[in-house]
Amino acid sequence: MNRLIGQAEAWWGGRTLRERRMLLVMAGLLTSFFVWMALVQPVLGWRAAAADRAEAAAATLAEVRAAAASIAPPRPPASPPPEGLEPLIRRTAEAAGLEVVTVMSPSGQLGFQLSSVSSGPLFGWLGPLETDHRLTICSLGVTENADATLNVEGGLASGACGA
């Protein structure tokens, strides 16, 4: 190893000042070229690939949203139940084994409150209200209790929810 270093020093010492400067400039240019090719070009390629993937994801999202909108066409407005909305809510809640308290929701629809209810009977009651009786759940607030039961507040309408 020392022999090679000695030969390199002798070779370098045999060069004129002008040749040394030209060799240093050439080494700097070669180093810059290799840094550009090894680091900068791959990073630029990764950036372009990420932009392409983001564009493809945005297009896919638009397609999915359009497909989701076409799957469930809007239902025609439901007519109010003949017995009235509040008696229907009470009757279906009692049939599901729930004790419901009806109130006026902040948006002006018929509201309901349930305390210490488990999720199975709750959603077993809300699902048929939407599908069988064509009611719209305008708002739903759920809070979990320490004993894994739920406190629920919500608002229902027989048509579209009001503003």
DSSP file with accessible surface (Angstrom, degrees, kcal/mol):
  #  RESIDUE AA STRUCTURE BP1 BP2  ACC     N-H-->O    O-->H-N    N-H-->O    O-->H-N    TCO  KAPPA ALPHA  PHI   PSI    X-CA   Y-CA   Z-CA
    1    1 A M     >        0   0  168      0, 0.0     4,-2.1     0, 0.0     5,-0.2   0.000 360.0 360.0 360.0 -43.6    0.0    0.0    0.0
    2    2 A N  H  >  +     0   0  142      1,-0.2     4,-2.4     2,-0.2     5,-0.1   0.841 360.0  56.1 -63.0 -33.6    2.8    2.4    0.9
    3    3 A R  H  > S+     0   0  186      2,-0.2     4,-2.3     1,-0.2    -1,-0.2   0.913 107.7  48.1 -64.0 -42.4    4.4    1.6   -2.5
    4    4 A L  H  > S+     0   0  106      2,-0.2     4,-2.4     1,-0.2    -2,-0.2   0.903 112.1  48.6 -65.8 -40.0    1.2    2.6   -4.3
    5    5 A I  H  X S+     0   0   81     -4,-2.1     4,-2.5     1,-0.2     5,-0.2   0.912 111.0  51.1 -66.4 -39.5    0.9    5.9   -2.4
    6    6 A G  H  X S+     0   0   34     -4,-2.4     4,-2.1     1,-0.2    -2,-0.2   0.905 110.3  48.6 -63.2 -40.9    4.5    6.6   -3.1
    7    7 A Q  H  X S+     0   0  104     -4,-2.3     4,-2.6     2,-0.2    -1,-0.2   0.897 111.2  50.4 -65.2 -41.0    4.1    6.1   -6.8
    8    8 A A  H  X S+     0   0   55     -4,-2.4     4,-2.8     2,-0.2     5,-0.2   0.913 110.8  49.0 -64.4 -40.5    1.0    8.3   -6.8
    9    9 A E  H  X S+     0   0  136     -4,-2.5     4,-2.7     2,-0.2    -1,-0.2   0.902 112.0  48.9 -65.4 -38.6    2.8   11.1   -5.0
   10   10 A A  H  X S+     0   0   71     -4,-2.1     4,-1.3    -5,-0.2    -2,-0.2   0.920 112.4  47.8 -67.2 -42.4    5.7   10.8   -7.5
   11   11 A W  H  < S+     0   0  131     -4,-2.6     3,-0.3     2,-0.2     4,-0.3   0.932 113.9  47.1 -61.9 -45.9    3.3   10.9  -10.4
   12   12 A W  H >< S+     0   0   90     -4,-2.8     3,-1.4     1,-0.2    -2,-0.2   0.902 110.2  53.2 -64.3 -40.3    1.5   13.9   -8.9
   13   13 A G  H 3< S+     0   0   46     -4,-2.7    -1,-0.2     1,-0.3    -2,-0.2   0.764 101.7  60.5 -66.2 -25.0    4.8   15.6   -8.2
   14   14 A G  T 3< S+     0   0   54     -4,-1.3    -1,-0.3    -3,-0.3     2,-0.3   0.518  88.9  92.6 -79.8  -5.6    5.8   15.1  -11.8
   15   15 A R  S <  S-     0   0   76     -3,-1.4     2,-0.1    -4,-0.3    -3,-0.0  -0.634  78.1-118.9 -88.0 149.4    2.8   17.2  -13.1
   16   16 A T     >  -     0   0   81     -2,-0.3     4,-2.6     1,-0.1     5,-0.2  -0.340  31.2-103.9 -78.0 166.2    3.0   20.9  -13.8
   17   17 A L  H  > S+     0   0  102      1,-0.2     4,-2.2     2,-0.2     5,-0.2   0.907 122.9  52.3 -59.1 -39.8    0.8   23.3  -11.8
   18   18 A R  H  > S+     0   0  185      1,-0.2     4,-2.3     2,-0.2    -1,-0.2   0.920 109.8  47.8 -63.6 -44.8   -1.4   23.7  -14.9
   19   19 A E  H  > S+     0   0   70      1,-0.2     4,-2.6     2,-0.2    -1,-0.2   0.904 109.8  53.3 -64.3 -40.8   -1.9   19.9  -15.2
   20   20 A R  H  X S+     0   0   75     -4,-2.6     4,-2.4     2,-0.2    -1,-0.2   0.924 109.8  48.1 -60.2 -43.6   -2.7   19.6  -11.5
   21   21 A R  H  X S+     0   0  160     -4,-2.2     4,-2.4     2,-0.2    -2,-0.2   0.922 111.9  49.2 -63.6 -43.3   -5.4   22.2  -11.7
   22   22 A M  H  X S+     0   0  106     -4,-2.3     4,-2.5     1,-0.2    -1,-0.2   0.909 111.4  49.6 -64.3 -39.2   -6.9   20.6  -14.8
   23   23 A L  H  X S+     0   0   48     -4,-2.6     4,-2.6     2,-0.2    -1,-0.2   0.896 110.6  50.2 -66.2 -38.9   -6.9   17.2  -13.0
   24   24 A L  H  X S+     0   0  110     -4,-2.4     4,-2.5     2,-0.2    -2,-0.2   0.917 111.4  48.1 -65.1 -41.7   -8.6   18.7   -9.9
   25   25 A V  H  X S+     0   0   93     -4,-2.4     4,-2.6     2,-0.2    -2,-0.2   0.929 112.1  49.8 -63.6 -43.8  -11.3   20.3  -12.1
   26   26 A M  H  X S+     0   0  100     -4,-2.5     4,-2.7     1,-0.2     5,-0.2   0.930 110.9  49.2 -61.5 -42.2  -11.8   17.0  -13.9
   27   27 A A  H  X S+     0   0   45     -4,-2.6     4,-2.5     1,-0.2    -1,-0.2   0.911 111.4  50.0 -64.0 -39.8  -12.1   15.1  -10.5
   28   28 A G  H  X S+     0   0   35     -4,-2.5     4,-2.5     2,-0.2    -1,-0.2   0.918 111.8  47.5 -64.2 -41.7  -14.6   17.7   -9.3
   29   29 A L  H  X S+     0   0  117     -4,-2.6     4,-2.5     2,-0.2    -2,-0.2   0.909 112.5  48.9 -66.5 -42.1  -16.6   17.4  -12.4
   30   30 A L  H  X S+     0   0   85     -4,-2.7     4,-2.5     2,-0.2     5,-0.2   0.915 111.6  49.9 -63.5 -40.8  -16.6   13.6  -12.3
   31   31 A T  H  X S+     0   0   86     -4,-2.5     4,-2.5    -5,-0.2     5,-0.2   0.931 111.4  48.9 -62.9 -44.2  -17.6   13.7   -8.6
   32   32 A S  H  X S+     0   0   76     -4,-2.5     4,-2.6     1,-0.2    -2,-0.2   0.916 111.0  50.8 -61.7 -41.8  -20.5   16.0   -9.4
   33   33 A F  H  X S+     0   0  111     -4,-2.5     4,-2.7     2,-0.2     5,-0.2   0.938 111.7  46.1 -61.7 -46.9  -21.6   13.8  -12.2
   34   34 A F  H  X S+     0   0  125     -4,-2.5     4,-2.5     2,-0.2     5,-0.2   0.893 112.6  50.1 -67.3 -36.4  -21.6   10.7  -10.0
   35   35 A V  H  X>S+     0   0   70     -4,-2.5     4,-2.5    -5,-0.2     5,-1.2   0.933 112.1  49.0 -64.6 -43.0  -23.5   12.5   -7.2
   36   36 A W  I  <>S+     0   0  124     -4,-2.6     5,-2.5    -5,-0.2    -2,-0.2   0.947 116.7  40.9 -60.5 -47.6  -26.0   13.7   -9.8
   37   37 A M  I  <5S+     0   0   94     -4,-2.7    -1,-0.2    -5,-0.2    -2,-0.2   0.841 121.2  41.7 -72.6 -32.8  -26.5   10.2  -11.2
   38   38 A A  I  <5S+     0   0   69     -4,-2.5    -2,-0.2    -5,-0.2    -1,-0.2   0.788 133.1  10.6 -88.0 -27.3  -26.5    8.3   -7.9
   39   39 A L  I  X5S+     0   0  108     -4,-2.5     4,-1.7    -5,-0.2    -3,-0.2   0.786 124.7  43.8-117.2 -54.4  -28.6   10.7   -5.7
   40   40 A V  I  ><S+     0   0   50     -5,-1.2     4,-2.6     1,-0.2     5,-0.2   0.940 111.1  51.3 -70.2 -46.9  -30.4   13.5   -7.6
   41   41 A Q  H  ><S+     0   0   82     -5,-2.5     4,-2.4     1,-0.2    -1,-0.2   0.930 111.2  47.3 -60.0 -47.2  -31.7   11.5  -10.5
   42   42 A P  H  > S+     0   0   41      0, 0.0     4,-2.7     0, 0.0    -1,-0.2   0.920 112.0  51.1 -61.4 -38.9  -33.3    8.7   -8.4
   43   43 A V  H  X S+     0   0   79     -4,-1.7     4,-2.3     1,-0.2    -2,-0.2   0.928 110.9  47.9 -64.0 -42.1  -34.9   11.3   -6.1
   44   44 A L  H  X S+     0   0   74     -4,-2.6     4,-2.2     1,-0.2    -1,-0.2   0.897 112.1  50.4 -64.9 -37.5  -36.4   13.1   -9.0
   45   45 A G  H  X S+     0   0   41     -4,-2.4     4,-2.5    -5,-0.2    -2,-0.2   0.908 110.2  49.1 -64.8 -42.2  -37.7    9.8  -10.4
   46   46 A W  H  X S+     0   0  178     -4,-2.7     4,-2.4     2,-0.2    -2,-0.2   0.888 110.4  51.8 -63.9 -38.7  -39.3    8.9   -7.1
   47   47 A R  H  X S+     0   0  187     -4,-2.3     4,-2.2    -5,-0.2    -2,-0.2   0.926 110.9  46.5 -64.4 -44.1  -40.9   12.3   -7.0
   48   48 A A  H  X S+     0   0   52     -4,-2.2     4,-2.4     2,-0.2    -2,-0.2   0.914 112.3  50.7 -65.2 -39.7  -42.4   12.0  -10.4
   49   49 A A  H  X S+     0   0   36     -4,-2.5     4,-2.5     1,-0.2    -2,-0.2   0.901 109.7  50.7 -64.9 -38.9  -43.6    8.4   -9.6
   50   50 A A  H  X S+     0   0   41     -4,-2.4     4,-2.5     2,-0.2    -1,-0.2   0.904 109.6  50.4 -66.0 -38.5  -45.2    9.7   -6.5
   51   51 A A  H  X S+     0   0   58     -4,-2.2     4,-2.3     2,-0.2    -2,-0.2   0.913 110.7  49.7 -65.0 -39.9  -47.0   12.5   -8.4
   52   52 A D  H  X S+     0   0  106     -4,-2.4     4,-2.5     2,-0.2    -2,-0.2   0.913 111.5  48.3 -63.8 -42.7  -48.2    9.9  -10.9
   53   53 A R  H  X S+     0   0  162     -4,-2.5     4,-2.5     2,-0.2    -2,-0.2   0.896 110.9  51.0 -65.6 -38.2  -49.5    7.7   -8.1
   54   54 A A  H  X S+     0   0   62     -4,-2.5     4,-2.3     2,-0.2    -1,-0.2   0.911 110.9  48.6 -65.1 -40.0  -51.3   10.7   -6.5
   55   55 A E  H  X S+     0   0  142     -4,-2.3     4,-2.1     2,-0.2    -2,-0.2   0.920 112.3  48.4 -65.5 -41.4  -52.9   11.6   -9.8
   56   56 A A  H  X S+     0   0   55     -4,-2.5     4,-2.5     1,-0.2    -2,-0.2   0.898 110.9  51.1 -65.9 -38.6  -54.0    8.0  -10.3
   57   57 A A  H  X S+     0   0   59     -4,-2.5     4,-2.6     2,-0.2    -1,-0.2   0.899 108.9  51.0 -65.8 -39.0  -55.4    7.8   -6.7
   58   58 A A  H  X S+     0   0   61     -4,-2.3     4,-2.2     2,-0.2    -2,-0.2   0.913 111.4  48.0 -65.0 -39.5  -57.4   11.1   -7.3
   59   59 A A  H  X S+     0   0   47     -4,-2.1     4,-2.2     2,-0.2    -2,-0.2   0.915 112.1  49.2 -66.5 -41.2  -58.9    9.7  -10.5
   60   60 A T  H  X S+     0   0   76     -4,-2.5     4,-2.7     2,-0.2    -2,-0.2   0.908 109.3  52.6 -63.8 -41.4  -59.7    6.4   -8.7
   61   61 A L  H  X S+     0   0   82     -4,-2.6     4,-2.7     1,-0.2     5,-0.2   0.922 108.8  49.7 -60.6 -42.6  -61.3    8.3   -5.8
   62   62 A A  H  X S+     0   0   60     -4,-2.2     4,-2.2     1,-0.2    -1,-0.2   0.914 111.6  49.1 -63.5 -40.1  -63.5   10.3   -8.3
   63   63 A E  H  X S+     0   0  130     -4,-2.2     4,-2.6     2,-0.2    -2,-0.2   0.914 111.8  48.6 -63.8 -43.0  -64.6    7.0  -10.0
   64   64 A V  H  X S+     0   0   84     -4,-2.7     4,-2.8     2,-0.2     5,-0.2   0.916 111.3  49.5 -65.0 -42.5  -65.4    5.4   -6.6
   65   65 A R  H  X S+     0   0  172     -4,-2.7     4,-2.1     2,-0.2    -1,-0.2   0.910 112.2  48.3 -63.5 -39.7  -67.4    8.5   -5.5
   66   66 A A  H  X S+     0   0   64     -4,-2.2     4,-1.6    -5,-0.2    -2,-0.2   0.917 113.2  47.6 -66.3 -40.7  -69.3    8.5   -8.8
   67   67 A A  H  X S+     0   0   48     -4,-2.6     4,-1.2     1,-0.2    -2,-0.2   0.903 111.4  50.5 -66.7 -39.9  -70.0    4.7   -8.5
   68   68 A A  H  X S+     0   0   58     -4,-2.8     4,-1.1     1,-0.2     3,-0.2   0.888 109.1  51.7 -65.5 -36.5  -71.2    5.1   -4.9
   69   69 A A  H  < S+     0   0   72     -4,-2.1    -1,-0.2     1,-0.2    -2,-0.2   0.852 110.9  48.2 -69.0 -30.8  -73.5    7.9   -5.9
   70   70 A S  H  < S+     0   0   90     -4,-1.6    -1,-0.2     1,-0.2    -2,-0.2   0.693 101.4  65.6 -83.3 -17.3  -75.0    5.8   -8.6
   71   71 A I  H  < S+     0   0  129     -4,-1.2    -1,-0.2     1,-0.3    -2,-0.2   0.938 106.4  37.0 -68.9 -49.5  -75.5    2.7   -6.4
   72   72 A A  S  < S-     0   0   73     -4,-1.1    -1,-0.3     3,-0.0     3,-0.1  -0.811  78.6-160.0-109.8  92.7  -78.1    4.2   -4.0
   73   73 A P        -     0   0   95      0, 0.0    -3,-0.1     0, 0.0    -4,-0.0  -0.386  38.6 -88.4 -66.6 150.3  -80.5    6.5   -5.9
   74   74 A P        -     0   0  125      0, 0.0     0, 0.0     0, 0.0     0, 0.0  -0.337  44.2-121.5 -62.0 137.3  -82.3    8.9   -3.6
   75   75 A R        -     0   0  119      1,-0.1     3,-0.1    -3,-0.1    -3,-0.0  -0.499  28.5-104.7 -75.2 149.0  -85.5    7.6   -2.2
   76   76 A P        -     0   0   88      0, 0.0    -1,-0.1     0, 0.0     0, 0.0  -0.403  54.3 -81.6 -67.3 152.1  -88.7    9.4   -2.9
   77   77 A P        -     0   0  115      0, 0.0     2,-0.2     0, 0.0    82,-0.2  -0.288  49.1-123.9 -58.7 138.3  -89.9   11.3    0.1
   78   78 A A        -     0   0   18     80,-0.6    82,-0.1    56,-0.3    56,-0.0  -0.561  16.9-122.0 -83.0 147.0  -91.8    9.2    2.6
   79   79 A S        -     0   0  100     -2,-0.2    -1,-0.1     1,-0.1     0, 0.0  -0.611  40.7 -94.6 -82.6 148.2  -95.3   10.0    3.6
   80   80 A P        -     0   0   91      0, 0.0    -1,-0.1     0, 0.0    55,-0.0  -0.309  49.2 -95.9 -61.8 145.2  -95.7   10.5    7.4
   81   81 A P    >   -     0   0   24      0, 0.0     3,-1.3     0, 0.0     4,-0.1  -0.338  29.8-124.4 -61.2 144.9  -96.9    7.4    9.2
   82   82 A P  T 3  S+     0   0  141      0, 0.0     3,-0.1     0, 0.0     0, 0.0   0.844 110.6  50.1 -63.0 -32.1 -100.6    7.3    9.7
   83   83 A E  T 3  S-     0   0   86      1,-0.2     2,-0.1     2,-0.1     3,-0.0   0.595 121.9-101.8 -81.1 -10.4 -100.4    6.9   13.4
   84   84 A G    <>  -     0   0   27     -3,-1.3     4,-1.5     2,-0.1    -1,-0.2  -0.093  28.2 -90.5 101.9 155.8  -97.9    9.8   13.7
   85   85 A L  H  > S+     0   0   38      2,-0.2     4,-2.4     1,-0.2     5,-0.2   0.929 119.0  50.9 -71.4 -45.2  -94.2    9.9   14.1
   86   86 A E  H  > S+     0   0   83      1,-0.2     4,-2.6     2,-0.2     5,-0.2   0.940 110.6  47.4 -64.8 -46.8  -94.0    9.8   17.9
   87   87 A P  H  > S+     0   0   62      0, 0.0     4,-2.7     0, 0.0    -1,-0.2   0.899 112.1  52.1 -61.3 -35.9  -96.3    6.9   18.5
   88   88 A L  H  X S+     0   0    2     -4,-1.5     4,-2.6     2,-0.2     5,-0.3   0.934 109.9  48.4 -63.3 -43.6  -94.4    4.9   15.8
   89   89 A I  H  X S+     0   0    0     -4,-2.4     4,-2.2     1,-0.2     5,-0.2   0.940 114.5  45.3 -62.0 -48.1  -91.1    5.7   17.5
   90   90 A R  H  X S+     0   0   95     -4,-2.6     4,-2.5     2,-0.2     5,-0.2   0.929 114.0  48.9 -62.4 -44.9  -92.4    4.6   20.9
   91   91 A R  H  X S+     0   0  118     -4,-2.7     4,-2.1    -5,-0.2    -2,-0.2   0.938 114.2  44.0 -64.2 -45.8  -94.1    1.4   19.6
   92   92 A T  H  X S+     0   0   18     -4,-2.6     4,-1.5    -5,-0.2    -1,-0.2   0.875 113.1  52.1 -70.0 -33.7  -91.0    0.2   17.6
   93   93 A A  H  <>S+     0   0    0     -4,-2.2     5,-3.1    -5,-0.3     4,-0.4   0.926 110.3  47.9 -66.9 -43.1  -88.7    1.0   20.5
   94   94 A E  H ><5S+     0   0  141     -4,-2.5     3,-1.2     1,-0.2    -2,-0.2   0.901 109.3  53.7 -63.7 -37.9  -90.8   -1.0   23.0
   95   95 A A  H 3<5S+     0   0   89     -4,-2.1    -1,-0.2     1,-0.3    -2,-0.2   0.840 109.5  48.6 -64.9 -29.9  -90.9   -3.8   20.5
   96   96 A A  T 3<5S-     0   0   39     -4,-1.5    -1,-0.3    -5,-0.2    -2,-0.2   0.456 121.9-109.1 -86.8  -1.7  -87.1   -3.8   20.4
   97   97 A G  T < 5S+     0   0   67     -3,-1.2     2,-0.3    -4,-0.4    -3,-0.2   0.772  74.6 133.0  81.1  27.7  -87.0   -3.7   24.2
   98   98 A L      < -     0   0   12     -5,-3.1     2,-0.8    -6,-0.1    -1,-0.3  -0.858  53.9-139.4-113.8 147.2  -85.8   -0.1   24.5
   99   99 A E        -     0   0  183     -2,-0.3    16,-0.5    16,-0.2     2,-0.3  -0.898  31.3-172.6-103.5 105.9  -87.0    2.7   26.7
  100  100 A V        -     0   0   16     -2,-0.8     2,-0.5   -10,-0.1    14,-0.2  -0.756  17.4-154.8-104.2 143.5  -87.0    5.8   24.6
  101  101 A V  E     -A  113   0A  77     12,-2.3    12,-2.0    -2,-0.3     2,-0.4  -0.981  16.6-145.6-113.5 122.2  -87.7    9.4   25.6
  102  102 A T  E     +A  112   0A  20     -2,-0.5    10,-0.3    10,-0.2     2,-0.3  -0.743  29.3 157.5 -92.7 136.8  -89.0   11.6   22.8
  103  103 A V  E     -A  111   0A  53      8,-2.3     8,-4.0    -2,-0.4     2,-0.5  -0.849  48.2 -86.9-140.8 177.1  -87.9   15.2   22.8
  104  104 A M  E     -A  110   0A 140     -2,-0.3     6,-0.2     6,-0.2     5,-0.1  -0.814  44.5-135.0 -92.3 126.1  -87.6   18.1   20.3
  105  105 A S    >   -     0   0    7      4,-2.9     3,-2.0    -2,-0.5     6,-0.1  -0.399  23.7-108.1 -76.8 159.9  -84.2   18.0   18.5
  106  106 A P  T 3  S+     0   0  141      0, 0.0    -1,-0.1     0, 0.0    -2,-0.0   0.798 119.9  56.3 -59.2 -25.8  -82.2   21.2   18.1
  107  107 A S  T 3  S-     0   0   53      2,-0.1     3,-0.1     1,-0.0    55,-0.1   0.472 122.2-104.5 -87.1  -0.3  -83.0   21.1   14.3
  108  108 A G  S <  S+     0   0   50     -3,-2.0     2,-0.1     1,-0.3     3,-0.1   0.387  82.9 117.1  97.8  -5.2  -86.8   21.0   15.0
  109  109 A Q  S    S-     0   0   26      1,-0.1    -4,-2.9    53,-0.1     2,-0.4  -0.383  81.1 -76.8 -85.3 174.3  -87.4   17.3   14.2
  110  110 A L  E     -AB 104 156A  33     46,-1.0    46,-3.1    -6,-0.2     2,-0.2  -0.562  56.5-159.8 -70.6 125.4  -88.6   14.8   16.6
  111  111 A G  E     -AB 103 155A   1     -8,-4.0    -8,-2.3    -2,-0.4     2,-0.3  -0.661   7.9-160.6-106.1 163.4  -85.7   13.8   18.8
  112  112 A F  E     -AB 102 154A   3     42,-2.4    42,-2.3   -10,-0.3     2,-0.4  -0.976   3.8-160.0-141.6 154.7  -85.1   10.8   21.0
  113  113 A Q  E     -AB 101 153A  73    -12,-2.0   -12,-2.3    -2,-0.3     2,-0.4  -0.998   6.1-175.9-135.8 138.7  -82.9    9.9   23.9
  114  114 A L  E     - B   0 152A   5     38,-2.5    38,-2.8    -2,-0.4     2,-0.4  -0.995   9.2-157.4-132.3 139.3  -81.8    6.5   25.2
  115  115 A S  E     -     0   0A  91    -16,-0.5    36,-0.2    -2,-0.4   -16,-0.2  -0.943  68.0  -2.8-120.1 141.1  -79.8    5.8   28.3
  116  116 A S  E    S+     0   0A  75     -2,-0.4     2,-0.4     1,-0.2    -1,-0.2   0.917  85.3 151.9  50.3  56.2  -77.7    2.7   29.1
  117  117 A V  E     - B   0 150A  12     33,-2.4    33,-2.9    -3,-0.2    -1,-0.2  -0.884  43.0-123.8-114.0 145.9  -78.5    0.8   25.9
  118  118 A S     >  -     0   0   61     -2,-0.4     4,-1.6    31,-0.2     5,-0.1  -0.527  24.9-115.8 -85.6 160.7  -76.3   -1.8   24.3
  119  119 A S  H  > S+     0   0   67      1,-0.2     4,-2.5     2,-0.2     5,-0.4   0.833 105.7  62.6 -69.2 -32.9  -75.4   -1.4   20.6
  120  120 A G  H  > S+     0   0   49      1,-0.2     4,-2.0     2,-0.2    -1,-0.2   0.971 109.7  36.7 -59.6 -57.0  -77.2   -4.5   19.3
  121  121 A P  H  > S+     0   0   51      0, 0.0     4,-1.2     0, 0.0    -1,-0.2   0.885 115.9  57.2 -63.6 -34.0  -80.8   -3.5   20.3
  122  122 A L  H >X S+     0   0    0     -4,-1.6     4,-2.5     1,-0.2     3,-0.7   0.971 114.3  34.7 -61.7 -53.8  -80.0    0.1   19.4
  123  123 A F  H 3X S+     0   0  106     -4,-2.5     4,-2.1     1,-0.3    -1,-0.2   0.776 112.4  61.8 -76.7 -21.8  -79.0   -0.5   15.8
  124  124 A G  H 3< S+     0   0   47     -4,-2.0    -1,-0.3    -5,-0.4    -2,-0.2   0.739 111.8  40.1 -68.4 -23.3  -81.5   -3.3   15.5
  125  125 A W  H <X S+     0   0    6     -4,-1.2     4,-1.2    -3,-0.7    -2,-0.2   0.856 115.8  48.6 -88.9 -42.5  -84.2   -0.6   16.2
  126  126 A L  H  X S+     0   0    6     -4,-2.5     4,-1.6     1,-0.2     5,-0.2   0.875 104.7  60.1 -69.4 -35.6  -82.6    2.2   14.1
  127  127 A G  H  X S+     0   0   28     -4,-2.1     4,-2.6     1,-0.2     3,-0.5   0.953 107.0  43.1 -58.7 -54.0  -82.1    0.0   11.0
  128  128 A P  H  >>S+     0   0   47      0, 0.0     5,-1.8     0, 0.0     4,-1.5   0.812 106.3  63.3 -64.9 -26.6  -85.8   -0.9   10.5
  129  129 A L  H  <5S+     0   0    1     -4,-1.2     6,-2.6     3,-0.2    -2,-0.2   0.915 112.4  36.7 -60.9 -39.4  -86.8    2.7   11.1
  130  130 A E  H  <5S+     0   0   78     -4,-1.6     4,-0.3    -3,-0.5    -1,-0.2   0.917 128.5  32.2 -77.2 -44.9  -84.8    3.6    8.0
  131  131 A T  H  <5S+     0   0   95     -4,-2.6    -2,-0.2    -5,-0.2    -1,-0.1   0.946 128.9  29.8 -82.6 -49.4  -85.6    0.6    5.8
  132  132 A D  T  <5S+     0   0  117     -4,-1.5    -3,-0.2    -5,-0.3    -2,-0.1   0.898 133.0  29.4 -80.1 -42.5  -89.1   -0.5    6.8
  133  133 A H  S   <S-     0   0   70     -5,-1.8    -1,-0.2    -4,-0.1    -3,-0.2   0.424  97.7-131.3-100.6  -1.2  -90.7    2.8    7.9
  134  134 A R        +     0   0   93     -4,-0.3   -56,-0.3    -6,-0.3     2,-0.2   0.819  49.6 155.8  54.6  40.5  -88.6    5.0    5.6
  135  135 A L        -     0   0    2     -6,-2.6     2,-0.5    -7,-0.1    23,-0.2  -0.637  38.7-130.4 -91.2 154.7  -87.6    7.5    8.3
  136  136 A T  E     -C  157   0A  37     21,-3.3    21,-2.0    -2,-0.2     2,-0.9  -0.913   6.8-141.1-107.8 128.1  -84.5    9.6    8.0
  137  137 A I  E     +C  156   0A  35     -2,-0.5    19,-0.2    19,-0.2     3,-0.1  -0.788  22.8 179.8 -86.4 108.2  -82.0    9.8   10.9
  138  138 A a  E     +     0   0A  37     17,-2.2     2,-0.3    -2,-0.9    -1,-0.2   0.823  64.4   6.7 -82.6 -33.3  -81.0   13.4   10.8
  139  139 A S  E     -C  155   0A  52     16,-1.3    16,-2.0     2,-0.0     2,-0.3  -0.993  58.8-175.9-149.1 150.6  -78.6   13.4   13.7
  140  140 A L  E     -C  154   0A  72     -2,-0.3     2,-0.5    14,-0.2    14,-0.2  -0.911   0.3-176.5-152.1 119.4  -77.2   10.8   16.0
  141  141 A G  E     -C  153   0A  38     12,-3.7    12,-2.5    -2,-0.3     2,-0.4  -0.984   8.3-172.8-119.5 125.6  -74.9   11.3   19.0
  142  142 A V  E     -C  152   0A  66     -2,-0.5     2,-0.4    10,-0.2    10,-0.2  -0.971   5.4-175.6-123.7 131.0  -73.5    8.3   20.8
  143  143 A T  E     -C  151   0A  90      8,-2.7     8,-3.0    -2,-0.4     2,-0.4  -0.994  21.2-133.9-125.5 131.8  -71.6    8.4   24.1
  144  144 A E  E     -C  150   0A 142     -2,-0.4     6,-0.2     6,-0.2     2,-0.2  -0.661  17.8-146.0 -87.3 134.8  -70.1    5.2   25.6
  145  145 A N    >   -     0   0   34      4,-3.3     3,-1.5    -2,-0.4    -1,-0.0  -0.467  29.2-104.4 -89.2 169.6  -70.5    4.7   29.3
  146  146 A A  T 3  S+     0   0  119      1,-0.3    -1,-0.1    -2,-0.2    -2,-0.0   0.793 120.2  57.7 -65.6 -27.1  -68.0    3.0   31.6
  147  147 A D  T 3  S-     0   0  104      2,-0.1    -1,-0.3     1,-0.0     3,-0.1   0.169 122.3-103.3 -92.8  21.9  -70.1   -0.2   31.7
  148  148 A A  S <  S+     0   0   69     -3,-1.5     2,-0.2     1,-0.3    -2,-0.1   0.636  85.3 121.4  66.6  17.9  -69.9   -0.5   27.8
  149  149 A T        -     0   0   26    -31,-0.1    -4,-3.3   -30,-0.1     2,-0.4  -0.567  56.6-122.8 -98.0 174.2  -73.5    0.7   27.3
  150  150 A L  E     -BC 117 144A  24    -33,-2.9   -33,-2.4    -6,-0.2     2,-0.5  -0.899   7.9-150.0-123.2 145.2  -74.4    3.7   25.3
  151  151 A N  E     - C   0 143A  56     -8,-3.0    -8,-2.7    -2,-0.4     2,-0.4  -0.963  29.5-167.8-105.4 129.9  -76.2    7.0   25.8
  152  152 A V  E     +BC 114 142A   1    -38,-2.8   -38,-2.5    -2,-0.5     2,-0.4  -0.961  18.8 179.0-129.0 136.3  -77.8    8.1   22.5
  153  153 A E  E     +BC 113 141A 122    -12,-2.5   -12,-3.7    -2,-0.4     2,-0.3  -0.995  21.8 152.0-129.4 138.8  -79.4   11.3   21.3
  154  154 A G  E     -BC 112 140A   6    -42,-2.3   -42,-2.4    -2,-0.4     2,-0.4  -0.964  34.7-129.7-157.1 173.4  -80.8   11.6   17.8
  155  155 A G  E     -BC 111 139A   0    -16,-2.0   -17,-2.2    -2,-0.3   -16,-1.3  -0.989  19.8-165.5-133.4 140.4  -83.3   13.3   15.6
  156  156 A L  E     -BC 110 137A   1    -46,-3.1   -46,-1.0    -2,-0.4     2,-0.3  -0.908   5.3-176.0-125.0 152.9  -85.7   11.7   13.1
  157  157 A A  E     - C   0 136A   9    -21,-2.0   -21,-3.3    -2,-0.3     4,-0.1  -0.986  29.3-136.6-143.8 152.5  -87.8   13.0   10.2
  158  158 A S  S    S+     0   0   32     -2,-0.3   -80,-0.6   -23,-0.2     2,-0.1   0.569  94.7  13.2 -86.6  -6.8  -90.3   11.3    7.9
  159  159 A G  S    S-     0   0   20      1,-0.3   -23,-0.2   -82,-0.2    -2,-0.2  -0.307 119.1 -22.4-133.2-140.0  -88.8   13.1    4.9
  160  160 A A  S    S-     0   0   91     -2,-0.1    -1,-0.3     1,-0.1     2,-0.2  -0.463  73.3-101.7 -76.5 150.7  -85.6   15.0    4.2
  161  161 A a        -     0   0   56     -2,-0.1    -1,-0.1    -4,-0.1     2,-0.1  -0.503  37.2-125.1 -71.6 138.6  -83.8   16.5    7.2
  162  162 A G              0   0   42     -2,-0.2   -53,-0.1     1,-0.1    -1,-0.1  -0.367 360.0 360.0 -80.6 161.3  -84.4   20.3    7.6
  163  163 A A              0   0  140     -2,-0.1    -1,-0.1     0, 0.0     0, 0.0  -0.358 360.0 360.0 -78.0 360.0  -81.6   22.7    7.8
